[in-house]
């Protein structure tokens, strides 16, 4: 029997706005239930506004007013928030201020929760992402891909066995993306790190993720990745939902 690392049970989340607190349009997550097994790379896809980032924010304890249950390593996160320390989180790529003085080593150290092993863990995490030669360089001096690898090291510094990736390769070039994906694959295969990965990069999801969830507020599909990409009707439905979300976003901006 496989170990369940993360489980969502009947998860609902509603953003309340000034117009209506009961409008169906404000429901961001609608009855989300699924589980993630140890060693999975779970790709999470869906149009903009589908609730992917909201799902992660609930999971990270940043949003607490949800209905339903989220369990990580068997612990309900609202009853035992200590389990949140065991999650590594990598957000969308953001540029660092070129005047920011912190070094690679200092940035990675910010992720430490157990000071007794800080030096050892920081060095180990930096070696894992192959940046040890740059450990004393300022973060602003590194390339976009190297900066993203620093964030991976920071996420791994507590020996995290669970990583959340929220569109981590946005705004970086294809070569850098491929290097990042190679690192993620290595972490999963060699260190058995379980990964939840939100992305619009369907080609990479298809190549790397063994499981897939497609959501648009509720779950459209959950199962093995190859089953989704082999189903022309599901792919058509996904493409149509992307187009509709893009049109709605365009109308909202007018």
NUBA-993128 format. One line per field, with one value per residue (C-alpha): x, y, z; chain. Coordinates in pm, 1 decimal. Layout:
c1 <- (X	...)
c2 <- (Y	...)
c3 <- (Z	...)
cadena <- (A	...)
//
This chain:
c1 <- (0.0	138.3	196.1	-41.3	155.2	-123.6	-500.5	-780.1	-1131.5	-1438.1	-1242.3	-1438.5	-1305.4	-1501.4	-1354.9	-1591.3	-1627.4	-1808.4	-2083.7	-2201.4	-2069.2	-2294.7	-2245.2	-2147.5	-1880.0	-1690.5	-1650.8	-1285.4	-1266.5	-1571.4	-1563.9	-1200.4	-1103.5	-787.9	-472.1	-103.0	116.5	481.0	708.1	439.4	497.2	145.4	86.8	-194.2	-333.8	-624.3	-697.5	-606.9	-853.7	-919.1	-815.0	-466.3	-290.5	-583.0	-540.4	-173.5	-247.9	-490.9	-236.0	39.3	-182.1	-202.9	-580.2	-756.2	-1124.3	-1189.5	-1442.9	-1322.5	-1000.4	-636.4	-399.5	-22.1	176.5	-144.5	-188.3	-479.6	-298.0	-545.8	-489.2	-112.1	53.7	401.5	366.0	373.9	746.0	803.5	683.2	918.5	754.6	881.0	673.8	657.6	992.6	1048.8	1346.5	1562.7	1647.5	1994.9	2092.8	1983.3	2295.8	2220.0	2439.8	2325.4	2420.6	2223.7	1911.2	1913.3	1967.9	1635.1	1457.0	1612.7	1374.7	1629.5	1926.9	2126.5	2206.0	2191.0	2544.1	2538.1	2192.7	2260.8	2577.0	2399.8	2106.3	2337.3	2537.7	2216.0	2132.2	2496.2	2562.6	2826.9	3090.3	2855.0	2752.5	2921.2	2795.5	2510.1	2177.5	2141.1	2457.3	2317.4	2122.0	1745.9	1792.2	2051.0	1821.9	1545.0	1782.3	1861.5	1488.1	1489.8	1780.1	1592.0	1288.4	1500.2	1713.2	1502.0	1525.1	1173.4	1009.6	727.2	768.8	502.3	585.7	351.8	433.3	805.1	941.5	734.9	947.2	1264.6	1407.4	1362.0	1718.0	1687.4	1346.5	1492.3	1770.2	1513.4	1298.2	1605.0	1675.9	1316.3	1330.7	1655.9	1509.4	1209.3	1400.6	1706.7	1567.4	1205.4	1073.0	698.9	606.3	285.6	344.2	113.2	196.6	64.1	353.6	160.2	453.1	672.2	383.5	329.8	699.2	763.3	441.4	308.1	-26.0	-242.3	-526.8	-716.3	-925.5	-1151.1	-1284.4	-1388.1	-1201.9	-1235.7	-994.5	-775.7	-567.5	-256.8	-99.7	-92.2	-469.0	-538.2	-313.0	-445.0	-804.6	-887.1	-1215.3	-1040.0	-775.6	-1045.6	-1236.2	-916.9	-834.1	-1185.1	-1164.6	-831.6	-985.1	-1290.6	-1073.1	-858.8	-1168.0	-1314.3	-984.2	-970.3	-1328.3	-1253.8	-960.7	-1175.9)
c2 <- (0.0	339.4	613.5	907.9	1231.0	1483.9	1450.1	1697.2	1606.8	1806.1	2130.9	2450.1	2802.3	3119.5	3465.2	3722.3	4044.8	4372.2	4283.0	3950.8	3697.7	3423.3	3467.1	3140.6	3334.3	3393.1	3018.3	2949.6	2582.2	2358.1	2019.5	1928.1	1577.3	1388.3	1242.3	1239.1	935.8	933.7	976.8	1118.8	1412.9	1551.8	1800.5	2047.8	2221.6	2455.1	2800.1	3122.7	3172.0	2798.6	2792.6	2639.2	2907.6	2916.9	2543.4	2595.6	2892.3	2678.8	2397.6	2632.2	2769.3	3114.8	3083.1	2923.7	3000.2	2702.6	2424.9	2066.5	1902.0	1913.6	1655.6	1646.7	1344.9	1234.7	1557.2	1797.7	2124.9	2332.3	2113.5	2074.9	2363.4	2227.9	1999.6	2306.6	2340.5	2021.1	2169.6	2325.6	2598.5	2748.6	3041.3	3189.5	3327.9	3685.6	3908.1	4005.1	4367.0	4420.4	4611.7	4326.6	4243.5	3887.4	3599.2	3257.2	3109.6	3375.5	3329.8	2952.2	2999.2	3185.5	2854.2	2687.4	2579.5	2379.9	2599.1	2309.9	2173.7	2495.9	2504.2	2139.6	2161.5	2487.0	2347.2	2023.0	2204.8	2431.5	2131.4	1956.4	2237.7	2255.4	2612.1	2552.8	2744.5	3045.6	3022.0	3352.3	3547.5	3793.6	3662.3	3963.0	3862.9	3527.8	3440.7	3387.0	3010.9	3018.1	3236.9	2981.3	2703.8	2908.1	2904.2	2526.4	2499.1	2718.0	2492.2	2179.8	2306.7	2126.8	1798.2	1858.2	1550.4	1755.4	2037.4	2274.7	2440.6	2722.4	2789.1	2799.3	2860.6	3165.8	3431.1	3224.7	3100.9	2751.4	2635.4	2743.1	2577.3	2248.6	2265.0	2333.2	2039.8	1814.4	1915.9	1843.7	1500.8	1422.9	1527.2	1304.1	998.6	1008.7	1164.9	1043.8	1396.4	1420.6	1714.1	1911.6	2120.2	2380.8	2475.6	2577.9	2390.0	2083.5	1932.1	1925.1	1803.2	1520.3	1424.6	1448.3	1410.1	1059.9	1187.3	1477.8	1688.8	1926.9	2179.8	2467.6	2541.2	2175.6	1869.3	1803.8	1509.4	1317.3	1014.4	903.8	1167.9	951.2	890.5	1263.2	1329.8	1026.0	1152.9	1396.7	1503.1	1602.0	1795.1	1975.7	2062.7	2192.4	2408.4	2555.1	2639.0	2816.7	3022.0	3113.2	3220.4	3433.8	3603.2	3674.4	3820.8	4041.6	4164.9	4237.5	4456.7	4675.6)
c3 <- (0.0	-101.6	154.5	115.6	153.6	88.8	88.1	14.2	122.4	11.7	-7.8	-76.2	-83.9	-152.1	-202.5	-54.7	-249.0	-189.0	-437.6	-300.8	-52.1	-193.6	-567.6	-743.1	-931.1	-605.7	-542.7	-620.6	-518.5	-543.6	-368.2	-436.7	-323.6	-419.8	-269.0	-358.0	-292.4	-188.0	-490.1	-720.0	-949.3	-972.8	-1251.9	-1181.5	-1487.6	-1556.4	-1700.0	-1523.1	-1238.5	-1208.7	-841.8	-866.9	-661.6	-417.0	-366.1	-280.7	-53.4	146.0	161.2	283.1	560.8	401.5	363.7	660.1	605.2	379.1	425.9	411.2	519.0	411.5	558.6	506.7	624.4	796.3	997.3	959.0	890.2	1093.1	1398.1	1363.2	1179.4	1255.7	955.8	730.0	810.1	615.8	287.0	34.7	-174.4	-499.6	-632.2	-978.4	-1093.0	-983.5	-1053.8	-758.7	-692.1	-837.0	-520.9	-291.0	-85.6	32.6	-84.0	-202.1	134.3	324.2	111.0	157.5	533.8	554.1	504.3	809.4	1086.9	1291.2	1377.4	1525.8	1179.3	980.9	831.5	728.6	574.1	390.7	234.0	140.7	-21.9	-222.2	-342.4	-445.8	-689.5	-804.8	-689.8	-424.1	-621.0	-615.9	-248.6	-154.9	-455.7	-424.5	-546.9	-778.1	-964.6	-1075.1	-1387.9	-1371.7	-1380.4	-1102.4	-890.3	-933.3	-824.5	-512.0	-433.8	-481.5	-234.2	14.2	-25.0	34.1	321.7	583.6	391.5	263.4	115.6	-34.0	-285.4	-415.9	-747.2	-851.5	-1218.8	-1130.7	-1481.2	-1575.2	-1752.6	-1788.7	-2118.5	-2260.9	-2188.8	-1825.3	-1801.6	-1923.9	-1663.8	-1394.0	-1505.5	-1505.9	-1145.9	-1042.9	-1207.1	-1023.5	-687.6	-747.3	-867.0	-641.5	-325.2	-366.6	-317.9	-379.8	-603.1	-667.2	-977.1	-1126.1	-1484.2	-1825.6	-1987.8	-2099.7	-2286.9	-1975.6	-1757.9	-2005.6	-1995.4	-1620.5	-1419.9	-1353.7	-1220.3	-1333.2	-1199.0	-1425.4	-1235.1	-1320.8	-971.6	-953.9	-1076.4	-1449.7	-1454.5	-1215.1	-1299.5	-1484.3	-1706.7	-2018.9	-1989.4	-2009.8	-2307.6	-2493.9	-2466.6	-2748.5	-2586.1	-2262.7	-2454.0	-2652.7	-2334.6	-2174.8	-2477.8	-2477.6	-2106.1	-2165.2	-2447.2	-2237.0	-1943.0	-2173.8	-2321.1	-1977.3	-1858.4	-2168.0	-2109.3	-1740.3	-1843.4	-2068.0)
cadena <- (A	A	A	A	A	A	A	A	A	A	A	A	A	A	A	A	A	A	A	A	A	A	A	A	A	A	A	A	A	A	A	A	A	A	A	A	A	A	A	A	A	A	A	A	A	A	A	A	A	A	A	A	A	A	A	A	A	A	A	A	A	A	A	A	A	A	A	A	A	A	A	A	A	A	A	A	A	A	A	A	A	A	A	A	A	A	A	A	A	A	A	A	A	A	A	A	A	A	A	A	A	A	A	A	A	A	A	A	A	A	A	A	A	A	A	A	A	A	A	A	A	A	A	A	A	A	A	A	A	A	A	A	A	A	A	A	A	A	A	A	A	A	A	A	A	A	A	A	A	A	A	A	A	A	A	A	A	A	A	A	A	A	A	A	A	A	A	A	A	A	A	A	A	A	A	A	A	A	A	A	A	A	A	A	A	A	A	A	A	A	A	A	A	A	A	A	A	A	A	A	A	A	A	A	A	A	A	A	A	A	A	A	A	A	A	A	A	A	A	A	A	A	A	A	A	A	A	A	A	A	A	A	A	A	A	A	A	A	A	A	A	A	A	A	A	A	A	A	A	A	A	A	A	A)
//
